[in-house]
Structure formats: structure tokens, C-alpha cells
Amino acid sequence: MAGIVIAQTTVNDEAKAYEIAQGAVEARLSAAADVEARMTLFRRDNGTLRHERGYRVSFTTTTERVADLEAWVHERHPYRVPQWIVLPAAGTTQGYLDRVVKETASGRYSS
């Protein structure tokens, strides 16, 4: 039986965040994608602490499609090693689960 997960990544370019979010939904890898408001990201890069503006993209998909979504996002992501976090979505309604399964069932992309 399918389950729902929320997969997340961050990018430092607003247009790229929108492109990845919209493209994943168009490719039916994600039933929905949210681009969160600009935030500040802190990270180490070759031993140097960096901070930059960024955008979190959250994808709603199924456990069956998350690996294909990951491959698709990583092919288009501007970072060499992008953040990729997958969280289980517990307590969803059957109606919402059915919608997510329907919206991701006929994906055009496969790894």
C-alpha cells in the first residue's frame, strides 16, 4: 500500500526553486510542491562558514515515487550535493492519500 512522504531540498535561487517545484508536479513525480519564503542558510564549504539566501522546496509524493523524484531533482539541482530529506507523512486522510497516488501514478519520468 502506498504511503505519503514529504521530500525537501533547498536552493539559493528563487527562479530555480520555482522551476524545480513546478517541473516535479508537471512530471507527476509530486502531487504538490511548496516553495517557502526566502530564508537564510548557514553551511560549511571547504572549511569556511557561509551564509546565503535560500528557498526550501517541499514535495508531496508517494513512497513509490520518492526515488524517481530524488533522481529527477538531483539532475536539475544547482548544488553538487543537494540537501535531500524525506519525512513520513503520518495521519493523512484516505481521501488525501488517494489524491496523491492519483496525481503521481502516471509519471513520465523513471530512473
C-alpha positions in Angstrom: 0.0 0.0 0.0 1.2 3.5 -0.9 2.2 6.0 1.8 2.8 9.7 1.6 6.1 11.4 2.2 7.3 15.0 2.2 10.7 15.3 0.5 12.7 18.6 0.9 15.6 20.4 -0.7 16.9 23.9 -0.6 18.3 26.1 -3.3 19.8 29.6 -3.2 18.0 30.9 -6.3 14.2 31.7 -6.3 13.7 31.1 -10.0 15.4 27.7 -9.7 13.2 26.8 -6.7 10.1 27.6 -8.7 11.4 25.7 -11.8 12.1 22.6 -9.8 8.8 22.7 -7.9 6.7 23.3 -11.0 8.6 20.7 -13.1 8.2 18.0 -10.5 4.4 18.5 -10.4 4.3 18.6 -14.2 6.3 15.4 -14.5 3.8 13.8 -12.0 6.6 13.0 -9.6 4.9 15.1 -6.9 1.3 15.8 -6.3 2.2 19.2 -4.9 5.3 21.3 -4.3 5.6 24.3 -1.9 8.3 26.9 -2.2 8.8 28.5 1.2 9.6 32.2 1.6 13.2 33.3 1.5 15.3 32.3 4.4 19.0 32.4 5.5 21.0 29.2 5.0 24.2 28.6 7.0 26.7 25.8 5.9 30.3 24.9 5.8 32.0 25.0 2.4 35.6 23.7 2.3 36.0 24.6 6.0 34.6 28.1 5.6 31.3 29.0 7.3 29.0 30.5 4.6 25.6 32.1 4.7 23.3 32.9 1.8 19.7 33.4 1.0 17.7 30.3 0.1 14.4 28.7 -0.5 13.1 25.4 0.8 11.1 23.3 -1.7 8.8 20.6 -0.2 7.4 17.9 -2.4 4.3 15.8 -1.5 4.7 12.4 -3.1 4.3 8.7 -2.5 6.8 6.2 -1.1 6.7 4.5 -4.5 7.7 7.7 -6.4 10.2 9.3 -4.0 13.3 7.6 -5.5 12.3 8.8 -9.0 11.7 12.3 -7.6 15.1 12.3 -5.9 16.8 11.3 -9.2 14.9 13.9 -11.1 15.6 16.7 -8.6 19.3 15.9 -8.4 19.7 16.0 -12.2 18.3 19.6 -12.1 19.7 20.9 -8.8 22.4 23.6 -8.9 24.4 22.1 -6.0 26.9 19.3 -6.4 25.5 17.6 -3.2 22.0 19.0 -2.6 20.1 18.6 0.6 17.6 15.8 0.4 15.4 15.0 3.4 12.4 12.6 3.3 9.8 12.8 6.1 6.9 10.4 6.6 3.5 12.0 6.5 1.6 10.2 9.3 -2.1 10.7 9.9 -3.2 11.7 6.4 -6.7 11.1 5.4 -7.6 8.3 2.9 -9.0 10.9 0.6 -5.7 12.9 0.5 -3.7 9.7 0.1 -5.9 8.7 -2.9 -5.4 12.1 -4.4 -1.6 12.0 -4.1 -1.5 8.4 -5.5 -3.7 9.5 -8.4 -1.6 12.6 -9.2 1.7 10.7 -9.2 0.5 7.5 -10.8 1.2 8.3 -14.4 4.6 9.9 -14.1 6.6 10.5 -17.3 9.9 10.1 -15.6 11.6 6.9 -14.4 15.1 6.4 -13.2 
